[in-house]
Amino acid sequence: AMLRLRLLTWDVKDTLLRLRQPVGQSYAAEARAQGLQVQPEALGRSFREVYGAQSRRFPNYGHGQGLSSRQWWLDVVKQSFRLSGVQDEAALTKLAEKLYRDYCSSHNWEVLPGAAETLSRCRQLGFRMGVVSNFDSRLEVILSQCDLRHHFEFVLTSEAAGFAKPDGRIFEQALRLGGASPEQAAHIGDDYSRDYRAARAAGMHSFLLRAAGQRDGPEVPPEHVLPTLSHLLARIEK
């Protein structure tokens, strides 16, 4: 059946962009530059623990709890280093400020294979395009630095929306911004529950980016699975 699509919405992290290296390595490199020796593996473990705890305690960057996303992240970075044995508060503050800025740039992010070409082609085909991402306000800058921002009419972050995927209200806002009804829109992302299932629950079409051979996770109809982004065009060609 032909999909009568007008709007495509996109997840960003691990759909269009990915980190160039694991967080522990980036954090450890920055620490080294400031004369501190911290093990990347230990930092990576600390980060995952701290990020998880902070996300549970202050969901969506502390939106509605009086935190700014900047403060949320500075706390995560400092706490990750503290847990890895760094106690010097002045050094922690300096590291946190520097890393918060560093993650704004293409220094830490790279475009996934096929992403730029697929986005260009979708625009040539006349689709309206937007981003729907559980991200903080730095995302606009990151997308610009990675030369992807111009593909999108809007960039909707969970921080700006006040709701994080899988909450259907972030998709409702995206549909209003894109001027489309749910059945005229499709969402593309790599996370089964936050992207694929959540967009479908909001009445949209959805495609799950799932690397070939990646078998874990719930069953998804094969025509909804994208082994690579380049597979999208065959699924949506008007």
DAZIBEL-V959470 format. One record per residue. OMEGA is omega in whole degrees, 0 to 359 (* if undefined). BURIAL is b if it has 9 or more other ideal C-beta (glycine too) atoms within 8 Angstrom, else e. Layout:
OMEGA&BURIAL  OMEGA&BURIAL
This chain:
178&e  173&e  178&e  187&e  174&b  188&b  171&b  174&b  189&b  163&b  180&b  188&b  181&e  170&b  178&b  181&b  171&b  176&e  179&b  178&e  180&e  182&e  181&b  180&b  179&b  181&b  182&b  179&b  179&e  177&b  178&b  180&b  178&e  173&b  180&e  178&b  176&e  181&b  179&e  182&b  180&e  179&b  179&b  178&b  179&b  181&b  182&b  179&e  183&b  180&b  179&b  181&e  181&e  180&b  178&e  184&e  180&e  183&b  177&e  174&b  177&b  177&b  180&b  176&e  174&e  177&e  167&b  179&e  178&b  179&e  179&b  182&b  179&b  178&b  180&b  182&b  181&b  182&b  178&b  178&b  178&b  181&b  179&b  171&b  178&e  185&b  185&e  186&e  179&e  179&e  180&b  181&b  181&b  178&b  184&b  180&b  183&b  182&b  177&b  179&b  183&e  183&b  172&b  193&b  178&b  174&e  184&e  184&b  173&b  181&b  180&b  180&b  176&e  186&b  184&b  181&b  182&e  179&b  179&b  182&b  180&b  178&b  178&b  180&e  173&b  176&e  167&b  188&b  176&b  178&b  172&b  191&b  171&b  188&e  177&b  190&b  178&e  190&b  178&b  183&b  181&b  180&b  177&b  181&b  181&b  176&b  176&e  189&b  186&b  179&e  192&b  173&b  180&e  174&b  182&b  177&b  177&b  178&b  181&b  183&e  186&b  179&b  179&b  171&b  14&b  179&b  184&e  184&b  177&b  177&b  177&b  177&b  181&b  179&b  176&b  180&e  183&b  178&b  182&e  171&b  183&e  184&b  176&e  188&b  174&b  178&b  180&b  180&b  186&b  185&b  186&b  187&b  185&e  182&b  188&b  185&b  183&b  179&b  178&b  178&b  178&e  176&b  182&e  164&b  179&b  176&b  183&b  175&b  183&b  185&b  179&e  179&e  178&e  189&e  183&e  179&e  186&e  177&e  177&e  179&b  186&e  181&e  176&e  183&b  176&b  175&b  171&e  179&b  182&b  179&e  184&b  189&b  179&b  182&e  188&b  181&b  184&e  *&e
